[in-house]
Amino acid sequence: MRLATALATALFATSVAAQNCWYAPNNTPTVGTCNVFPWGQASSRYQTLMTADDLGQRPTILRALAFASCGSGTFTANRITIRFNYFQGATLGTDFATNLGSGAVTMLNATSFSWSYAANQFSDLTLTGAFPYIPARGNLLVDIEFEGAAGGTSFHRDVRERVFANNWTGSPPSTGTLSNHALKMRVSDGNACAGAAFTNYGRSCGNGPLTIAGGGTPTIGTTVSLAMSGGRASSAGAYFLGATRLNLDLSGAGMSGCFLNTELLAIFGVAFDGSGAATPVQLPIPTDNTLVGAIINWSGFNLDTSANTRGITTANGVEMKISN
């Protein structure tokens, strides 16, 4: 069984939690050519963009910035300034001031700066500012300037525009070089990032008992699965989903020891084979950043006349949290 992408989008959108971490262009900190611009330089001016789509087209308060290094160490600088601002359009120019525009928010302005980073993971710089991001105002421009640096290394990069000028003394140059090799980057609200996961909860019933579990990692652009086992051999049943967890005892309805673990917003019928296992359902998750942070709850039931007077058993619940 495979859900159509349009149907999956509508169902996933029933419960969108607040996402707190955003990546450009993706969240894989172990992949990508290692590049020493800017963090492996003695001085640098560096600009790059995160698009409104990268940020899920959602208003948020940004308080943290992270990069994925190829090695571990501690970067130090005599001084460093990091600024965020809105940028209209998708293509940077080579003039730093023009790109930055007016009204930039200073996220960090420090001397004797120190930043410890770990290999192949996103390491946050300690910022002191807060940037109120509103998608309608444009893309996010990140502007970094430092000098007197040591202890840096190469960081993973991908295909994304950057403007840079390295190893100057005194004042940084007004213009830089434009290329398409920006570092992978993460911004967040300053809290720990919530990752994609399936989490089992609640109680199941029946002779098996009836059990549901998720397979794969629910990230956008991938396909994951659900599977039930412990049902009656050669029988019928269904998977179903809801936005909210429940803990409703069904004993009074003739299903002793059974619980409804999520409401029934949509039901997808399924057959159980001779071993009591249901045909797995495949769930394609669209490549849509607005789905990031969505939490969907799944459960299921089986028609088993030998289990109770109602002839129905219910599975535990499984929470599916979507990330990017």
N, C-alpha and C positions, 0 to 999 in steps of 0.2 A: 504494500500500500504506500502511495506517495502523495503527499498533499501538494496541491498547486501552490506556486509561489504567492499568487495574489491572496489566496485564502490564508496562507501562513502569515503573511504580513498583517492582515486584518486581525487575526487571532493574537499574534504577539503584541500588537499595539493595545490590547485590552488592559495591560498593566505595565506601564513604563515607570520604573524607579529612577531616581536622580542619579545620572552617571557622574562620576567624579574624576575620571582620568581620560585624557584624549591624546591620541598619537598621530604623528606625521612622519612618513606616510603609513606606517604600520607598527604593531606592538611586538615585533620579534627582535629582541635585543642581542641575539647571538648571530644574526645574519647580516651580511652587507660588508662591502670593502672597507678596510680600516683606513682612516684619513686623519691627518694631523692638523687640519684646519678646523677650528681655530685653536683647540686646546693644547696642541703640541708646539705652539709658537711662544716667543718671548713677549710679543705684543701683537694685538690683533683688533681690527674692527670687523664685525661680522653681522650680517643680517639675513634672515630667512622668514618664510611665511608659513602659517598654519591657516587653512581655509575654513570658511564657515561650515562646510561639509565635514571637514576633519573634526570640528567641534560639535557635530551633531545638530547644528542649526538650533542650539538651545542657549538661552541666557544663563550665565554662570559667573561666579567670582573666581578668578584665577589667582593662586597664591604660590604655586610651585612650578619649577622647571627642571627637567631631567634629561640626561643624555646617556647613551649606551656605549660604554668604553670597550676597547679590545684588550685592555690589561687593567691591572689594579695599581693604585698609587694615590698620591696626594698632590693636587695642583695648588700652587701658591701664586699670589700676585701682589705687587706693591699697591695697586689700586685696580678696581673693577667697577664698571657701571653696566647694569642691564635695564633696558627700558622696553615696555610694551606699548603698542599703539594700534589703531585701526589703519588698514590699507585698502584703498579702493582699487579693484582690479586684481589680476592674477599674475602679472609679470612685473618683476622688480626692474628698476633702472640701476645705473652705476653710481648715481649721486646719493651718498648716505643721507644727507639732510633732507633731500626731496622725498626719499623713501619714508623716512621717519615722520615727516610732517610736523604739525603743531599739536600741542596738548598731550604729548607722550607721558605715560605714567612711569616714574622711576621705581623699578621693582627691587633694585639693589644698588647701593652706592657705598662701597667699602674700601678701606685700606688694610694692608696686612691681611689679605684674604686667604683663607685656606679651605679646600674642598677635597674630601676623600671620596674616591670612586672605586667601584668593584667591577671586575671583568665580566662582560657578557650579561649585564643587567642594567636597568635604568637607575642611575644614581642622581638623586635630587640635590640641586644647589640650595643653599639656605637663603631664600628671598625674604625681604622685609616689607614689600609692598603688596597691594591687592589691586587687581585690574577687573573692573566690572565689564564683562564681555556681553555684547548684545549683537546677535547675528546681522540684523538689518543695517548695522553701521559699517560692515565690511569684514574683510579677513583680518587675522591677527599678525602683526609684524613684530618680530623679536629682534632686538638690537643689542649686541654685546660689544663691549669695548674694555680692554685691559692692557696693562703694561707691567714690565718688571716681573714676568712670570717664569716659573720653573716647576718641574715635577709633572708636567703634562704628558700625555701620550696620545695615541690615535684612538678614534671613536668610529663606530659603525655609521656608514652613510648609505643613502639610497638616492632615488631620482627625485630631486626637489631643488628649486632654485636657491642660490645663495649669492651674496655679494661680499667680498672680503678684501682686506688689505692687511698684510702681515709684516712684522719685524720692522716697524718704524720707530723712530725716537722723537721725543718731544710731543708735538700735536699729531694726531692721526690725519692721514690724507683725506681730502674731501670726497674723493671718488675711489671706487674699487673695481675689482674684476668680477664679472658675472659668469657663473657656471651653473651646471645642473647637478651638483653633487653635494647637496646639503646633508648635514648629519641627521640621523633619526632623532626624534625629539618627543618628549612628553610634557604636557602641562596638566595641572590638576588643581583642585581646591585646597590642597594641603593635607587632605586625609589619605589614609591608606587606600590603595586602589582595589576595587571589588573585581574579582576575576570571574571568568566563565566557569560554571560548574553545575552538575546535577547533584542534588542533596535529597536523600530519602528522609521521610518523616511519617508519622502517623502509624496506624495499625491495620493489619490485613486479617482476613478470616478465610475459612474453608479448610478442606482436608489437606491442601497443599502446604501452607496456605497460599492464596493467590498473591503473587508478588510482581511489582512493576519496577523496572530499572532503566535508566538512561545510558546510552552508549555514545562515546565521542565527547568532544569539547564544544559546547554551544557558542561559537563565535560567528559573527556575520560572514556571509559568503561560504559557509560550510554546510554540510548535511550531517545531522546527528540522527539517532534512532531511539525508539522506545521498544521494550519487549516485556511481555508478561509470561509468567510460568506458574505452575502449581494449580492450574485449572482442571476441570473435568475433561477426560479424554474425548476427543471428537465431538466437541460442543461449540457453542457460540458465545460471544460476549462483545465487549467494546472498550476502546480507550476513550477517555473524556478529559477535558481541560477546564480550568477555571482561573480566575484572577486572584482569588483569595483562599487561603487555607481554611479548612473546616475541621471540626472534631465532633461530628454528629453521630451519636450512638443510634444504630438502627435496630437494636434488639426489640424495641416496642413495635416495630413494623414487621416482625416475623423473621428477622435476620439476626439471630442471636450471635453476639460477639463481633458483629460487623460494624464498620464506621464509614461514614461519608467524609473523605478527607479534603475534597475541594468541591465547589459547586459545579453544576453541569452546564457550562456555557456552550459546548459543542461536543457531539458524540460521534465516534467513528467505529462502525461495526467491524468485527474481526472474527475469524475462525480459529479454533484451537485444534491442534493435531492430536494424534494418538498418544502422545506423551503428556498432553495437557499444556503445551506451550502455544501461545498465540503467535500469529504471523507478525513479525516486527513491523513497526510503522516508521517510515523514513520522513524526516523533517528537514526540508531545505530552508535555511535561514538566508533571506535576501541580503545582498551587500548594501545595507542601508544603515547609516550611522544613527538614524533616529531610533533604531531598535536597540541600540546599546544601552544596557541598564535595565531592559525589560525583564520582569520576573513572571514566569508562567508556571502554574501548578498542574500536574497531570495525575490521573489515577485511572482505574478501570474496573470493570465487573465481568463476571462469568456466570452463565446459566448452568447451575448445578442443582438438580432436584434432590440430590441426596444430602445436601449440606444443611438445609433448614426448611422451614415450612413455606417460605417465600420462593425458594429455589434459586436464590441469587447470592453470590459472594462478591466481596469488594476487595480491591487491592489497597496497599499502602499508598501514600502520596509521594510524588517526586517533584521537587522544585527545580526548574530550569532557569538559570540566570545567564543572560546573553551578554557577551562582551565583544571587543573588537581585537 
